Amino acid sequence: MKVNEFIILDEFIISRYTMAILPHYLHGNSYAKVVEEDGEYVVKMRPLDIVKRSCDYYGASFRGRKDGTRAVIGVTHKAPIAIEPLNEIYVFPTISPNDSRCVWLSHLHVYKYEPTKNDQTIVYFTNEKSILLDVSYHSFVNQLYRTAQLRTKLSERMEARERKLQYVFRMDRSKGWQQR
């Protein structure tokens, strides 16, 4: 179904193409507006529910991802979420996720950002779209950096594990060659 040029979806899973998930009100209902690289959709779910469902879809609970963020970088409030680290799907909330005004942004798509005179922040995405957020520049930058820290630490851990596995594999193969 289309309403005011938006396609309306019953459900949605965040992907690498998802740039932002904003609260959207339609006919008195609380929904989400999803901004993707190629278009925008209205989804009959709240933004937080989309994030939770996406975590489930990729094999982890929202609570588990939140606990993982705490374990890796020590952040407990307004925690960035590694929805699917192998595909670099990391999102972060602009304010408390339980606040109905919370916007979720994909770290992968933030290109640049700047403060406004009204203590808000303009975010520019990699595809040249932009949105105005009702959040201070300092708070936005803090959230962006927290997410970068989470991405970096998880990436380092995945690479270290891969190196260790390659080393073990090579050692195992070299033992086999000596026996022949």
C-alpha positions in Angstrom: 0.0 0.0 0.0 1.2 3.6 -0.7 0.3 6.6 1.4 1.7 10.1 0.4 4.3 8.5 -1.9 5.5 6.1 0.9 5.3 2.4 0.6 3.9 1.0 3.8 5.3 -2.3 5.1 4.1 -4.5 7.9 7.6 -5.5 9.0 11.2 -4.7 8.2 14.8 -6.1 8.7 17.7 -3.7 8.8 20.3 -4.4 6.1 23.6 -2.8 4.9 21.4 -0.4 2.8 19.5 1.0 5.8 20.6 4.5 6.7 18.2 5.6 9.4 15.0 4.6 11.3 12.9 7.5 12.5 9.7 7.7 14.5 6.7 8.4 12.2 3.1 9.0 13.1 0.3 8.0 10.8 -3.4 8.1 11.5 -2.6 8.3 15.3 -0.4 5.3 15.2 3.3 5.2 16.1 5.3 3.7 13.2 8.8 4.1 11.8 10.1 5.8 8.7 13.0 3.8 7.3 15.5 5.6 5.1 17.4 3.3 2.7 19.9 4.1 0.0 17.3 3.7 -2.6 14.1 5.1 -1.0 12.0 5.5 2.1 9.3 3.3 3.7 6.8 3.6 6.4 6.9 0.5 8.6 4.0 -0.5 10.9 6.5 -1.1 13.7 8.2 1.3 16.2 11.9 2.0 15.5 13.0 0.0 18.6 10.9 -3.0 17.5 12.6 -2.9 14.1 16.1 -3.0 15.8 15.0 -5.8 18.1 13.5 -7.8 15.3 16.6 -7.3 13.2 18.8 -8.6 16.0 16.6 -11.7 16.2 16.7 -12.2 12.5 20.6 -12.2 12.5 20.6 -14.7 15.4 21.0 -12.7 18.6 18.6 -11.0 20.9 18.6 -7.2 21.5 19.4 -7.8 25.1 22.4 -10.0 24.1 23.7 -7.4 21.7 23.3 -4.7 24.4 25.1 -6.9 26.9 27.8 -7.5 24.3 28.3 -3.7 23.9 28.7 -3.4 27.6 31.2 -6.2 27.7 33.3 -4.9 24.8 33.3 -1.1 25.4 31.6 -0.7 28.8 28.6 1.4 27.5 25.3 0.7 29.2 23.1 3.8 28.3 22.2 4.7 24.7 24.3 1.7 23.7 25.3 1.2 20.0 24.1 -2.2 18.7 26.1 -4.6 16.5 23.1 -6.0 14.6 25.3 -8.1 12.3 29.0 -7.4 12.7 30.2 -9.5 9.8 28.2 -7.3 7.4 29.1 -4.2 9.3 25.5 -3.4 10.4 25.9 -1.2 13.4 23.3 1.2 14.6 23.1 3.8 17.3 20.3 5.7 19.0 20.3 9.5 19.2 18.6 9.5 22.6 17.3 6.8 25.0 15.9 3.9 22.8 12.8 3.9 25.1 12.0 7.5 24.1 9.4 7.7 21.3 11.5 10.4 19.6 14.6 8.2 19.3 16.2 7.9 15.9 18.5 5.0 15.0 21.3 5.7 12.6 23.6 3.3 10.7 27.2 4.0 11.4 28.2 2.8 8.0 26.2 5.6 6.2 27.1 8.7 8.2 29.3 10.8 5.9 29.5 14.1 7.7 27.6 16.1 10.3 27.5 19.6 11.6 25.8 21.6 14.4 23.0 24.1 13.8 22.4 27.3 15.7 19.4 25.7 17.4 21.4 23.0 19.2 20.5 20.4 16.7 22.6 18.4 14.3 22.5 17.9 10.5 23.6 14.5 9.4 24.7 13.9 5.8 24.7 10.3 4.5 26.9 8.7 1.9 24.3 9.0 -0.8 24.0 12.8 -0.2 20.7 12.7 1.7 20.5 14.5 5.0 18.4 14.7 8.1 18.0 17.2 10.9 18.2 15.7 14.3 16.8 17.2 17.5 20.0 16.3 19.4 23.0 18.3 20.3 26.2 18.1 18.2 28.2 17.0 21.3 25.7 14.1 22.1 25.7 13.0 18.4 29.5 12.9 18.1 29.7 11.0 21.4 27.2 8.4 20.0 29.1 8.2 16.7 32.4 7.7 18.5 31.0 5.0 20.8 29.8 3.1 17.7 33.2 3.5 16.0 34.9 2.1 19.1 32.5 -0.9 19.2 33.1 -1.5 15.5 36.9 -1.3 15.8 37.1 -3.6 18.9 34.8 -6.2 17.4 36.7 -6.1 14.1 40.0 -6.5 15.9 38.7 -9.5 17.8 37.4 -11.1 14.6 40.7 -10.5 12.8 42.7 -11.8 15.8 40.6 -15.0 15.9 41.0 -15.5 12.2 44.8 -15.1 12.5 44.9 -17.6 15.4 42.8 -20.1 13.3 45.2 -19.7 10.3 48.2 -20.2 12.6 46.6 -23.4 14.2 45.7 -24.6 10.7 49.3 -24.1 9.4 50.8 -25.8 12.5 48.4 -28.7 12.1 49.3 -29.1 8.4 53.0 -28.8 9.1 52.8 -31.7 11.6 51.1 -33.8 9.0 53.8 -33.1 6.4 56.5 -34.2 8.8 55.0 -37.6 9.4 55.1 -38.5 5.7 
